[in-house]
Amino acid sequence: MDRAVSYTFVEAFLFGTCNLKCGYCWFAESGKVLDASELARFRDQAVIEQIANFFNKRTTEKEKWHLLVTGGEPLLMPNFPTFAKKLFAQGNKISCYTALLIPRNHPSFQCLIEHGASEFGYIMASFHPEAELQEEEYWRKIQLLKDRGHQVIVRFVGHPKRLHLMERLSKTCEELGVCFYPTSLFSKNYPAAYLEQERELLRSHFSSLSQAIQLEGGLDTNETLCSAGSELISIDFTSGDIWPCISTQTPVLGNIYTDQFSPLKAPIVCPKAGEIACFCDIHYQQNIVIGSDDRQCFERAQAGFVKPIPIPEQNQRLKERKLKFTKAPQRIGEVVDDQVLIYPKEIVKRRFEENFGKHLIQLPTSAPATLPAQEAQAQLASLPTTPPSRAGLRAKLMSLFGF
């Protein structure tokens, strides 16, 4: 009897709340990261049960779910261990896109330690600027996860001001036996604004085609078919809406809070063909976009350190696949000011109040890592008070998988 199990992937955006203030993150630029109000729903055990039941009642012996949770910082989710255990009980999986800068005794981190790679698919642990301020602890947690048997990938956003760190970080990852995975900076200007030597430096550390595709600006959606809506879906947990993928957000396929879901049955033409670039590396890593299958590279990345693919070989592989790139909007990131590495808290708070016009409910703080006072004040003085406004929450979620 064939007992093979297939997983439907879920790009699961939980909330914009985060304990970091990265300059290349829209949620920090807008002030959204300081708003803890979106965490409130997850403190209700009934809501945790409701969400878990949405997936578990649609789980069978051969068809299960693999949630790729992100935010914000997804490990800030109240009752995360309870939620995870309910999904695991039915054979479903969770993978985390996290900055990993929570205390080791935090319930969510302890959940990662309690459960291994058979339940958590992989941990995409981003090394953000604030990790540099507590680097020893960051690597200690990577080692703990590795010792527990987790498949850990260290993601690094290739901001031009940080490219000089790559060689050292790559060596550290090699020593720990985890994959070093640099990605392009996503903003109104990047990746197009990279200098040629910066592009070459980034490419010299690429171990997959997914990274190369993003650096080229993403795939031309006039030329693609994909399994979004069937083999992969996207869910905005702030509204409950279900979309084919995070970049299109149309058509709406259901809602987790009303327990409705009508998946698509076959590969589709992009609902926004020509309007946007296909830019999310998950779509290549999991073979969602037909013709861009990068699963072998991603499986190697999960298994441990991977030596970079020589640049001529990257070129040859892209040529063989006949992939077409585009200069259409990438619809991911959307940061306006891409020169900042860490926003001062004063700016983030001011931006939130001006952009969202409501009382700010903040996370409790415990001596968070910050910039040296002199540098913070210099940034504070040089930054515009408010970035250009954006209309609608859906347009604001495009930075989801671009840590």
C-alpha positions in Angstrom: 0.0 0.0 0.0 1.3 3.5 -0.9 1.6 5.4 2.3 3.4 8.5 0.9 2.3 11.7 2.6 1.9 15.0 0.7 2.0 18.3 2.4 0.2 21.5 1.5 2.5 24.5 2.3 1.0 27.5 4.1 2.7 30.9 4.0 1.4 31.8 7.5 1.7 35.5 8.4 0.8 35.7 12.1 1.3 39.4 12.9 3.6 42.4 12.3 4.7 42.6 15.9 8.5 42.1 16.5 11.1 42.6 19.1 13.5 44.0 16.5 13.6 47.2 14.5 15.5 46.3 11.3 16.0 49.2 9.0 15.2 47.1 5.9 11.8 45.9 7.3 8.6 47.7 6.4 7.1 46.8 9.7 9.9 48.7 11.5 9.8 51.6 9.0 6.1 52.1 9.5 6.2 51.5 13.3 4.1 48.4 13.2 6.7 46.2 15.0 6.0 47.9 18.3 2.3 47.2 18.2 1.5 44.2 20.3 -2.3 44.4 20.0 -2.2 41.7 17.3 -0.9 39.2 19.8 -4.1 39.4 21.9 -6.2 37.0 19.9 -3.6 34.2 20.5 -4.0 34.5 24.3 -7.5 33.0 23.9 -7.3 29.3 24.1 -10.6 29.1 22.1 -8.9 30.9 19.2 -5.9 28.5 19.3 -8.3 25.6 19.3 -10.3 27.1 16.4 -7.2 27.7 14.2 -5.7 24.3 15.0 -9.1 22.6 14.2 -9.2 24.4 10.8 -6.1 22.4 9.8 -6.6 19.2 11.7 -10.1 18.6 10.4 -8.7 18.9 6.9 -5.8 16.5 7.7 -5.9 12.9 6.5 -3.5 9.9 6.6 -1.9 11.0 3.3 -2.7 14.7 3.1 -1.2 17.0 5.7 -0.2 20.6 6.3 3.2 22.3 6.6 2.9 25.8 8.0 5.8 28.2 7.3 5.2 30.7 10.1 6.5 34.3 9.9 5.8 37.8 11.0 7.0 40.0 12.7 8.6 37.5 15.0 6.4 34.4 15.0 8.0 33.0 18.2 6.3 35.9 20.1 3.0 34.2 19.5 1.2 33.6 22.8 0.4 29.9 23.3 2.7 28.9 20.5 3.6 25.6 22.1 0.0 24.7 22.6 -0.8 25.5 18.9 2.2 23.5 17.7 1.4 20.4 19.7 -2.2 20.4 18.4 -0.9 20.4 14.8 1.8 17.9 15.6 -0.7 15.5 17.1 -2.2 15.0 13.6 1.1 14.7 11.8 1.3 18.3 10.6 4.5 20.3 10.5 5.7 23.8 11.2 8.8 25.6 10.0 9.8 29.0 11.5 11.1 32.1 9.9 12.6 33.7 13.0 15.3 36.1 14.2 15.8 33.8 17.1 16.4 36.8 19.5 14.2 35.5 22.3 15.5 34.2 25.6 16.4 30.6 25.8 13.8 30.1 28.6 11.0 31.6 26.4 8.2 29.0 26.0 8.5 29.1 22.2 12.2 28.4 22.2 11.7 25.7 24.7 9.1 24.2 22.3 11.7 24.1 19.6 14.0 22.2 22.0 11.3 19.8 23.1 10.3 18.9 19.5 12.8 17.9 16.8 13.0 18.0 13.0 10.4 15.3 12.6 7.8 17.9 13.6 9.5 21.2 12.9 10.5 21.0 9.2 13.2 23.6 9.3 14.3 26.8 11.2 15.1 29.7 9.0 17.1 31.8 11.5 17.9 35.3 10.2 21.1 37.1 11.3 19.9 40.6 11.5 21.9 43.7 12.6 20.6 43.4 16.2 22.0 39.9 16.3 25.5 41.4 15.9 24.9 43.1 19.2 24.4 39.8 21.0 26.2 37.5 18.6 27.5 35.0 21.1 24.0 34.2 22.3 22.7 34.0 18.8 25.2 31.3 17.9 24.7 29.5 21.2 21.0 29.1 20.3 21.9 27.9 16.8 24.1 25.3 18.3 21.4 24.2 20.7 19.0 23.7 17.9 21.6 21.9 15.8 22.3 19.6 18.8 18.6 18.9 19.0 18.6 17.7 15.4 16.9 20.7 13.8 17.5 21.6 10.2 18.8 25.1 10.6 19.5 27.7 7.9 21.1 31.0 8.7 19.6 33.7 6.5 21.4 36.9 6.0 19.9 40.0 4.3 22.6 41.4 1.9 22.4 45.0 2.8 25.4 46.8 1.2 26.6 48.0 4.6 26.8 44.4 5.8 28.3 42.5 2.9 31.8 42.6 4.5 30.4 40.2 7.2 29.6 37.3 4.8 33.0 35.6 4.7 33.2 35.4 8.5 29.6 34.3 8.9 30.0 31.7 6.2 33.0 30.2 8.1 31.1 30.2 11.4 28.2 28.4 9.7 30.6 25.8 8.2 32.1 25.2 11.7 28.6 24.7 13.1 27.4 22.6 10.2 24.5 24.8 9.2 23.8 26.5 5.8 24.7 30.1 5.3 22.0 31.6 3.1 22.5 35.2 2.0 19.6 36.9 0.2 19.1 40.2 -1.7 18.0 43.3 0.0 14.4 44.1 -1.0 13.4 47.8 -1.1 12.2 50.4 -3.6 15.8 50.5 -5.0 17.2 47.0 -4.4 18.2 44.6 -5.7 18.5 46.7 -8.9 20.7 49.2 -7.2 23.5 46.8 -6.3 26.9 47.7 -7.8 28.4 45.0 -10.0 31.0 44.1 -7.4 28.3 43.8 -4.7 26.3 41.5 -6.9 29.4 39.4 -7.6 30.2 39.2 -3.8 26.6 38.1 -3.0 26.6 35.5 -5.8 29.9 34.1 -4.6 28.0 32.9 -1.5 24.9 31.5 -3.2 24.2 27.8 -2.9 20.9 27.7 -4.7 19.1 29.0 -7.8 16.4 30.6 -5.6 19.0 33.2 -4.4 20.1 33.9 -8.0 16.5 34.3 -9.2 15.8 36.9 -6.5 19.0 38.9 -7.3 17.9 39.0 -10.9 14.6 40.7 -10.0 12.3 37.7 -9.9 10.5 35.8 -12.6 8.3 37.3 -15.3 4.8 36.4 -14.3 3.6 36.6 -17.9 5.7 33.4 -18.4 4.7 31.3 -15.4 2.3 28.7 -14.3 2.2 27.7 -10.7 0.5 25.5 -8.1 -0.4 28.4 -5.7 -3.8 27.9 -4.4 -3.5 24.1 -4.4 -0.1 22.9 -3.3 0.6 26.2 -1.5 -1.6 28.8 0.1 -1.1 32.0 2.0 -3.0 33.0 5.2 -3.1 36.4 6.8 -3.9 35.5 10.5 -4.8 39.1 11.3 -7.9 38.8 9.1 -8.0 35.0 8.5 -8.2 35.4 4.7 -6.7 32.7 2.5 -5.0 33.5 -0.8 -3.2 31.5 -3.5 0.1 33.2 -2.5 1.4 36.1 -0.5 2.2 38.2 -3.6 -1.2 38.0 -5.3 -3.8 38.0 -2.4 -6.5 37.2 -5.0 -8.8 35.4 -5.3 -9.8 34.9 -1.7 -10.1 31.1 -1.2 -11.7 31.2 2.3 -11.1 32.2 5.9 -9.7 30.3 8.8 -12.0 32.1 11.3 -15.2 31.3 9.4 -13.9 27.7 8.6 -14.2 28.1 4.9 -11.7 26.9 2.3 -12.1 26.2 -1.4 -8.7 25.2 -2.8 -7.8 25.5 -6.5 -7.6 22.2 -8.3 -4.8 22.8 -10.9 -1.9 25.0 -11.8 -2.9 28.6 -12.6 -1.7 31.6 -14.5 -0.6 34.3 -12.0 -3.7 36.4 -11.1 -1.5 39.5 -11.4 0.5 38.4 -14.5 2.7 41.2 -15.8 1.9 43.5 -12.9 4.3 41.9 -10.4 7.4 39.8 -10.3 7.3 36.3 -8.8 9.9 36.9 -6.1 9.3 34.5 -3.1 12.1 31.9 -2.8 9.6 29.5 -1.1 7.9 29.1 -4.5 11.1 27.7 -6.0 12.3 25.8 -3.0 9.0 23.8 -2.9 8.5 23.6 -6.7 5.4 25.7 -6.8 6.4 27.7 -9.9 6.6 25.2 -12.8 10.1 25.1 -14.3 11.9 26.7 -11.4 12.3 23.5 -9.2 15.0 24.2 -6.7 14.1 21.5 -4.2 17.4 19.7 -4.4 19.4 22.8 -3.4 17.0 23.5 -0.6 17.2 20.0 0.8 20.9 20.3 0.8 20.6 23.6 2.6 18.4 22.0 5.3 20.9 19.2 5.8 23.9 21.4 6.7 26.6 23.6 5.3 26.6 23.9 1.5 29.5 25.2 -0.5 28.5 28.0 -2.9 27.7 27.2 -6.5 30.4 28.7 -8.8 29.0 31.8 -10.6 29.5 30.3 -14.1 27.5 27.2 -13.0 24.8 29.4 -11.7 24.6 31.1 -15.1 24.5 27.8 -16.9 21.7 26.4 -14.7 19.6 29.5 -15.1 20.1 29.3 -18.9 19.2 25.7 -19.1 15.9 26.3 -17.3 15.1 29.1 -19.7 13.8 31.3 -16.9 12.7 34.8 -17.8 13.2 37.7 -15.4 11.4 41.0 -15.1 11.7 44.6 -14.0 8.1 44.5 -12.8 7.5 45.5 -9.1 8.7 42.7 -6.8 6.0 43.4 -4.3 8.1 42.3 -1.4 9.9 44.5 1.1 8.7 48.0 -0.1 11.1 49.8 2.3 11.6 53.4 1.2 14.7 54.4 3.2 17.2 51.5 2.6 20.2 53.2 4.3 19.2 52.4 7.9 20.3 49.2 9.7 18.5 49.6 13.0 15.8 52.2 13.7 15.9 54.1 17.0 12.8 53.3 19.1 11.8 56.9 19.1 11.4 57.0 15.3 9.5 53.7 15.3 7.1 54.8 17.9 6.5 58.2 16.2 6.0 56.5 12.8 3.4 54.1 14.3 1.4 56.9 15.8 1.4 58.9 12.6 0.7 56.0 10.2 -1.9 54.2 12.3 -3.4 56.9 14.4 -4.1 54.8 17.5 -2.8 54.1 20.9 0.4 52.0 20.8 0.3 48.7 22.8 4.0 47.8 23.2 5.8 44.6 24.1 7.4 44.5 27.5 11.1 45.2 27.2 14.0 43.6 29.0 17.2 45.6 28.2 16.9 45.1 24.4 19.9 45.5 22.2 20.2 49.0 20.8 22.5 51.1 18.8 25.1 53.1 20.7 23.4 56.3 21.9 25.5 58.6 19.7 24.8 56.6 16.5 21.1 56.3 17.4 20.8 60.1 17.8 22.6 60.7 14.5 20.1 58.4 12.7 17.2 60.0 14.5 18.2 63.4 13.3 18.8 62.4 9.7 15.6 60.4 9.1 12.4 61.8 7.7 9.6 61.7 10.2 7.2 59.7 8.1 7.7 57.4 5.1 5.3 57.7 2.2 2.0 56.2 3.2 0.6 52.9 1.9 -3.0 52.0 1.4 -4.4 48.8 2.9 -2.9 46.1 5.1 -2.6 43.7 2.2 -0.2 45.9 0.4 1.8 46.1 3.6 2.4 42.4 4.0 4.9 42.0 1.2 7.9 41.9 3.4 6.8 38.6 4.8 9.5 36.2 3.5 12.2 38.7 2.9 14.2 38.5 6.2 
